Amino acid sequence: MQSKQVLALDDVKKIAAAAEAEAKAHNWAVTISIVDDGGHLLWLQRLDDAAPISASIAPGKARTAALGRRETKVYEDMINNGRFSFITAPNLEGMLEGGVPIMVNGQCVGAVGVSGVKSTEDVQIAKAGITALGA
């Protein structure tokens, strides 16, 4: 039987705090979402003035990154480069840049999805959170 790492609540809080700090350092109003490796929501935080729609988009990005075990930018690029049929992929809703998987020792333990600013800035926030985990 194999062993697998999982995110503990303290890990999730550490990721969320670092992501929030990154967003606030730039005055970015975003929603931060953290999911486990199955795409199940562990954390949702909508900062003041973040658009209400971001509370739906961020978890979708996180879920897609976790299930696909890759950054959601990969999917957005595929679609933008003409592979439109990928839009019909089942159970993937957040195929926009801004979802980043959390990889620990080669295993995906979850993902962070951020929505509310430019997609590259969403990624910057997500990666700041993941970096705080020290994995």
PLY file of the C-alpha trace (Angstrom):
ply
format ascii 1.0
element vertex 135
property float x
property float y
property float z
element edge 134
property int vertex1
property int vertex2
end_header
0.00 0.00 0.00
1.23 3.49 -0.82
1.31 6.45 1.53
0.17 9.89 0.55
0.58 13.36 1.97
-2.51 15.44 2.70
-3.08 19.07 3.56
-3.77 19.67 7.24
-5.85 22.63 8.38
-2.69 24.39 9.61
-1.19 24.00 6.11
-4.30 25.49 4.54
-4.25 28.44 6.95
-0.56 29.06 6.20
-1.20 29.06 2.44
-4.23 31.33 2.82
-2.42 33.83 5.05
0.52 34.15 2.64
-1.78 34.48 -0.36
-3.83 37.14 1.44
-0.66 39.03 2.39
0.50 39.01 -1.24
-2.85 40.29 -2.46
-3.05 43.00 0.19
0.54 44.12 -0.47
-0.60 45.06 -3.98
-4.11 46.24 -3.02
-5.66 43.46 -5.12
-9.26 42.53 -4.30
-9.46 38.79 -4.97
-11.00 35.55 -3.85
-8.62 32.83 -2.67
-9.66 29.20 -2.84
-7.82 26.10 -1.63
-8.88 22.54 -2.43
-7.60 19.06 -1.63
-6.27 16.64 -4.25
-9.82 15.62 -5.19
-10.86 19.22 -5.79
-12.94 19.46 -2.61
-13.11 22.93 -1.09
-11.03 23.44 2.06
-10.87 27.26 2.10
-12.67 30.16 0.46
-11.83 33.75 1.28
-13.22 36.76 -0.57
-11.28 39.89 0.25
-13.07 43.22 0.63
-14.21 44.68 -2.69
-13.60 41.46 -4.64
-16.22 40.94 -7.32
-18.90 38.45 -6.27
-18.28 36.31 -9.38
-14.72 35.68 -8.19
-16.15 33.50 -5.41
-17.34 31.09 -8.12
-14.36 31.34 -10.44
-11.57 30.81 -7.86
-12.81 27.39 -6.64
-13.27 26.29 -10.24
-9.67 27.19 -11.02
-8.42 25.39 -7.91
-10.47 22.28 -8.62
-9.28 22.10 -12.22
-5.63 22.52 -11.16
-5.95 19.77 -8.54
-7.74 17.27 -10.78
-5.45 17.94 -13.73
-2.32 18.23 -11.57
-1.15 21.18 -13.63
-1.60 24.91 -13.80
-4.87 25.95 -15.36
-2.99 28.14 -17.82
-2.25 24.92 -19.74
-5.96 24.48 -20.46
-6.52 28.13 -21.31
-3.60 28.01 -23.75
-4.93 24.83 -25.39
-8.32 26.45 -25.96
-6.81 29.75 -27.12
-4.64 27.85 -29.59
-7.67 26.35 -31.29
-8.47 23.18 -29.39
-12.00 24.42 -28.71
-13.36 20.93 -28.11
-11.53 20.95 -24.78
-14.22 23.30 -23.48
-16.46 20.22 -23.28
-14.08 18.32 -20.96
-16.20 16.90 -18.11
-16.00 18.33 -14.60
-13.58 21.13 -15.50
-14.97 24.60 -14.93
-11.97 26.82 -14.27
-9.93 26.58 -17.43
-8.53 30.07 -16.95
-5.06 31.00 -15.73
-4.99 31.36 -11.94
-5.14 27.79 -10.64
-1.90 26.25 -9.35
-1.47 22.69 -8.03
0.29 22.13 -4.70
2.96 19.51 -5.34
4.77 17.77 -2.47
7.41 15.17 -3.28
5.95 14.69 -6.74
2.39 14.24 -5.46
-0.47 16.66 -5.91
-1.95 17.36 -2.47
-4.34 20.09 -3.60
-4.41 23.42 -5.40
-4.89 27.13 -4.97
-7.20 29.11 -7.23
-7.33 32.90 -7.25
-9.67 35.21 -9.12
-10.12 38.95 -9.22
-7.18 40.61 -10.96
-5.10 39.93 -14.09
-4.52 36.23 -14.53
-0.76 36.57 -14.05
-1.42 38.38 -10.77
-3.85 35.66 -9.71
-1.01 33.15 -10.26
1.42 35.35 -8.33
-0.91 35.29 -5.33
-1.47 31.53 -5.55
2.24 30.81 -5.79
3.01 33.10 -2.83
0.62 30.99 -0.77
2.13 27.72 -1.94
5.67 28.97 -1.30
4.73 29.66 2.34
4.02 25.95 2.73
7.72 25.29 2.18
7.08 22.18 0.11
0 1
1 2
2 3
3 4
4 5
5 6
6 7
7 8
8 9
9 10
10 11
11 12
12 13
13 14
14 15
15 16
16 17
17 18
18 19
19 20
20 21
21 22
22 23
23 24
24 25
25 26
26 27
27 28
28 29
29 30
30 31
31 32
32 33
33 34
34 35
35 36
36 37
37 38
38 39
39 40
40 41
41 42
42 43
43 44
44 45
45 46
46 47
47 48
48 49
49 50
50 51
51 52
52 53
53 54
54 55
55 56
56 57
57 58
58 59
59 60
60 61
61 62
62 63
63 64
64 65
65 66
66 67
67 68
68 69
69 70
70 71
71 72
72 73
73 74
74 75
75 76
76 77
77 78
78 79
79 80
80 81
81 82
82 83
83 84
84 85
85 86
86 87
87 88
88 89
89 90
90 91
91 92
92 93
93 94
94 95
95 96
96 97
97 98
98 99
99 100
100 101
101 102
102 103
103 104
104 105
105 106
106 107
107 108
108 109
109 110
110 111
111 112
112 113
113 114
114 115
115 116
116 117
117 118
118 119
119 120
120 121
121 122
122 123
123 124
124 125
125 126
126 127
127 128
128 129
129 130
130 131
131 132
132 133
133 134
